[in-house]
Amino acid sequence: MRIKRSITTGTVATLALVLIPLVAFSAPKVTPGLSCKVLKQKVVYQNKTFTCLKSGKKLVWSKGVALKTPTPTPTPTPTPTPTPTPTPTPTPTPTPTPTPTPTPVGCNWISSDGRI
C-alpha cells in the first residue's frame, strides 16, 4: 500500500514539474530592445508582431508592427416586407326592381280627378 501511494505521489509531482515550464514558455513576454534567442523569429504579442533582429553582436526584439484587425463586414438585416392587407371587396347590394302594379281591366270606378 505504501509503495502504490509513493508511486502515485511521485508521478503527480513529476507531471507537475514537467508541465509547468511548458505553460510558462508557451506565452513569452516580448519587450522591444530586450535580447532574444533566434534570429528572424516572429512572435505575436498584444496585437503586434515582433521580430528578432541583430543589433551589433546582440539579438534584440524589434519595436513591433501593429496587426491590422479585419473590420467585420456589416451583415444586412432583413427588412420585413409589408404584406398587402386584403381590402374587403364590396358586395353588390341588390337593388329593388320596381314591380309593376297591376291595372284592373274593365273597372267601373271614377278616379279622384273625375276621369273614367
Phi and psi in degrees as GROMACS dihedral restraints (atoms count N, CA, C in turn):
[ dihedral_restraints ]
;  ai    aj    ak    al  type     phi  dphi    fc
    3     4     5     6     1   -66.2    20    10
    4     5     6     7     1   -32.7    20    10
    6     7     8     9     1   -69.0    20    10
    7     8     9    10     1   -44.0    20    10
    9    10    11    12     1   -63.4    20    10
   10    11    12    13     1   -39.7    20    10
   12    13    14    15     1   -66.8    20    10
   13    14    15    16     1   -41.0    20    10
   15    16    17    18     1   -70.5    20    10
   16    17    18    19     1   -34.1    20    10
   18    19    20    21     1   -67.7    20    10
   19    20    21    22     1   -42.2    20    10
   21    22    23    24     1   -63.5    20    10
   22    23    24    25     1   -44.5    20    10
   24    25    26    27     1   -63.4    20    10
   25    26    27    28     1   -42.2    20    10
   27    28    29    30     1   -64.8    20    10
   28    29    30    31     1   -39.9    20    10
   30    31    32    33     1   -65.8    20    10
   31    32    33    34     1   -43.5    20    10
   33    34    35    36     1   -63.9    20    10
   34    35    36    37     1   -42.9    20    10
   36    37    38    39     1   -65.0    20    10
   37    38    39    40     1   -39.9    20    10
   39    40    41    42     1   -65.9    20    10
   40    41    42    43     1   -44.5    20    10
   42    43    44    45     1   -62.2    20    10
   43    44    45    46     1   -39.7    20    10
   45    46    47    48     1   -63.8    20    10
   46    47    48    49     1   -42.2    20    10
   48    49    50    51     1   -69.9    20    10
   49    50    51    52     1   -32.0    20    10
   51    52    53    54     1   -77.4    20    10
   52    53    54    55     1   -39.9    20    10
   54    55    56    57     1   -80.8    20    10
   55    56    57    58     1   -27.9    20    10
   57    58    59    60     1   -62.4    20    10
   58    59    60    61     1   -46.3    20    10
   60    61    62    63     1   -64.1    20    10
   61    62    63    64     1   -31.0    20    10
   63    64    65    66     1   -65.0    20    10
   64    65    66    67     1   -38.3    20    10
   66    67    68    69     1   -69.2    20    10
   67    68    69    70     1   -38.1    20    10
   69    70    71    72     1   -68.9    20    10
   70    71    72    73     1   -36.2    20    10
   72    73    74    75     1   -84.2    20    10
   73    74    75    76     1   -14.1    20    10
   75    76    77    78     1   -72.2    20    10
   76    77    78    79     1   -21.5    20    10
   78    79    80    81     1  -129.1    20    10
   79    80    81    82     1    79.2    20    10
   81    82    83    84     1   -72.9    20    10
   82    83    84    85     1   143.1    20    10
   84    85    86    87     1   -87.1    20    10
   85    86    87    88     1   125.8    20    10
   87    88    89    90     1  -109.9    20    10
   88    89    90    91     1   127.9    20    10
   90    91    92    93     1  -124.5    20    10
   91    92    93    94     1   126.5    20    10
   93    94    95    96     1   -58.1    20    10
   94    95    96    97     1   134.3    20    10
   96    97    98    99     1    95.9    20    10
   97    98    99   100     1   -20.6    20    10
   99   100   101   102     1   -79.7    20    10
  100   101   102   103     1   160.6    20    10
  102   103   104   105     1   -72.9    20    10
  103   104   105   106     1   150.5    20    10
  105   106   107   108     1  -128.5    20    10
  106   107   108   109     1   174.8    20    10
  108   109   110   111     1  -103.0    20    10
  109   110   111   112     1   -39.4    20    10
  111   112   113   114     1  -116.5    20    10
  112   113   114   115     1   127.9    20    10
  114   115   116   117     1   -66.4    20    10
  115   116   117   118     1   138.3    20    10
  117   118   119   120     1    63.4    20    10
  118   119   120   121     1    20.7    20    10
  120   121   122   123     1   -75.5    20    10
  121   122   123   124     1   136.5    20    10
  123   124   125   126     1  -113.4    20    10
  124   125   126   127     1   133.5    20    10
  126   127   128   129     1  -132.3    20    10
  127   128   129   130     1   135.1    20    10
  129   130   131   132     1   -98.2    20    10
  130   131   132   133     1   121.9    20    10
  132   133   134   135     1  -144.3    20    10
  133   134   135   136     1   124.8    20    10
  135   136   137   138     1    52.1    20    10
  136   137   138   139     1    51.8    20    10
  138   139   140   141     1    59.2    20    10
  139   140   141   142     1    29.2    20    10
  141   142   143   144     1  -134.4    20    10
  142   143   144   145     1   147.5    20    10
  144   145   146   147     1  -102.6    20    10
  145   146   147   148     1   117.2    20    10
  147   148   149   150     1  -102.6    20    10
  148   149   150   151     1   142.6    20    10
  150   151   152   153     1  -123.5    20    10
  151   152   153   154     1   139.7    20    10
  153   154   155   156     1   -81.8    20    10
  154   155   156   157     1   118.4    20    10
  156   157   158   159     1  -118.4    20    10
  157   158   159   160     1   160.0    20    10
  159   160   161   162     1   -96.8    20    10
  160   161   162   163     1   120.6    20    10
  162   163   164   165     1  -119.1    20    10
  163   164   165   166     1   101.6    20    10
  165   166   167   168     1    71.6    20    10
  166   167   168   169     1  -118.2    20    10
  168   169   170   171     1  -104.4    20    10
  169   170   171   172     1    -1.3    20    10
  171   172   173   174     1  -103.8    20    10
  172   173   174   175     1   154.8    20    10
  174   175   176   177     1  -101.7    20    10
  175   176   177   178     1   124.1    20    10
  177   178   179   180     1  -133.2    20    10
  178   179   180   181     1   159.1    20    10
  180   181   182   183     1   -79.7    20    10
  181   182   183   184     1   142.6    20    10
  183   184   185   186     1   -74.6    20    10
  184   185   186   187     1   176.2    20    10
  186   187   188   189     1   -69.7    20    10
  187   188   189   190     1   -22.5    20    10
  189   190   191   192     1    96.9    20    10
  190   191   192   193     1   145.4    20    10
  192   193   194   195     1  -115.4    20    10
  193   194   195   196     1   128.1    20    10
  195   196   197   198     1   -66.6    20    10
  196   197   198   199     1   135.6    20    10
  198   199   200   201     1   -78.3    20    10
  199   200   201   202     1   143.4    20    10
  201   202   203   204     1   -84.1    20    10
  202   203   204   205     1   120.8    20    10
  204   205   206   207     1   -86.9    20    10
  205   206   207   208     1   125.0    20    10
  207   208   209   210     1   -66.3    20    10
  208   209   210   211     1   129.8    20    10
  210   211   212   213     1   -76.6    20    10
  211   212   213   214     1   128.3    20    10
  213   214   215   216     1   -68.2    20    10
  214   215   216   217     1   135.8    20    10
  216   217   218   219     1   -76.1    20    10
  217   218   219   220     1   130.2    20    10
  219   220   221   222     1   -67.5    20    10
  220   221   222   223     1   130.2    20    10
  222   223   224   225     1   -84.7    20    10
  223   224   225   226     1   129.9    20    10
  225   226   227   228     1   -67.7    20    10
  226   227   228   229     1   130.7    20    10
  228   229   230   231     1   -83.6    20    10
  229   230   231   232     1   132.2    20    10
  231   232   233   234     1   -68.0    20    10
  232   233   234   235     1   127.8    20    10
  234   235   236   237     1   -88.9    20    10
  235   236   237   238     1   136.3    20    10
  237   238   239   240     1   -68.4    20    10
  238   239   240   241     1   130.4    20    10
  240   241   242   243     1   -82.3    20    10
  241   242   243   244     1   133.2    20    10
  243   244   245   246     1   -68.8    20    10
  244   245   246   247     1   129.8    20    10
  246   247   248   249     1   -87.9    20    10
  247   248   249   250     1   134.4    20    10
  249   250   251   252     1   -67.1    20    10
  250   251   252   253     1   130.6    20    10
  252   253   254   255     1   -81.9    20    10
  253   254   255   256     1   130.6    20    10
  255   256   257   258     1   -68.4    20    10
  256   257   258   259     1   125.4    20    10
  258   259   260   261     1   -87.3    20    10
  259   260   261   262     1   134.6    20    10
  261   262   263   264     1   -67.0    20    10
  262   263   264   265     1   128.9    20    10
  264   265   266   267     1   -79.4    20    10
  265   266   267   268     1   130.9    20    10
  267   268   269   270     1   -67.7    20    10
  268   269   270   271     1   129.4    20    10
  270   271   272   273     1   -85.2    20    10
  271   272   273   274     1   132.2    20    10
  273   274   275   276     1   -67.9    20    10
  274   275   276   277     1   128.1    20    10
  276   277   278   279     1   -86.6    20    10
  277   278   279   280     1   133.3    20    10
  279   280   281   282     1   -67.6    20    10
  280   281   282   283     1   126.6    20    10
  282   283   284   285     1   -86.1    20    10
  283   284   285   286     1   132.7    20    10
  285   286   287   288     1   -69.2    20    10
  286   287   288   289     1   126.6    20    10
  288   289   290   291     1   -87.7    20    10
  289   290   291   292     1   133.8    20    10
  291   292   293   294     1   -67.1    20    10
  292   293   294   295     1   126.5    20    10
  294   295   296   297     1   -87.6    20    10
  295   296   297   298     1   131.6    20    10
  297   298   299   300     1   -68.4    20    10
  298   299   300   301     1   135.0    20    10
  300   301   302   303     1   -81.4    20    10
  301   302   303   304     1   131.0    20    10
  303   304   305   306     1   -68.9    20    10
  304   305   306   307     1   133.8    20    10
  306   307   308   309     1   -96.5    20    10
  307   308   309   310     1   131.4    20    10
  309   310   311   312     1   -70.0    20    10
  310   311   312   313     1   138.7    20    10
  312   313   314   315     1   -97.4    20    10
  313   314   315   316     1   132.2    20    10
  315   316   317   318     1    68.8    20    10
  316   317   318   319     1    46.7    20    10
  318   319   320   321     1   -92.6    20    10
  319   320   321   322     1   141.9    20    10
  321   322   323   324     1  -108.7    20    10
  322   323   324   325     1    28.1    20    10
  324   325   326   327     1  -103.1    20    10
  325   326   327   328     1   164.4    20    10
  327   328   329   330     1  -113.2    20    10
  328   329   330   331     1   135.6    20    10
  330   331   332   333     1   -79.7    20    10
  331   332   333   334     1   172.2    20    10
  333   334   335   336     1   -71.5    20    10
  334   335   336   337     1   -21.7    20    10
  336   337   338   339     1   -90.5    20    10
  337   338   339   340     1     0.5    20    10
  339   340   341   342     1    96.2    20    10
  340   341   342   343     1     8.7    20    10
  342   343   344   345     1   -95.8    20    10
  343   344   345   346     1   156.4    20    10
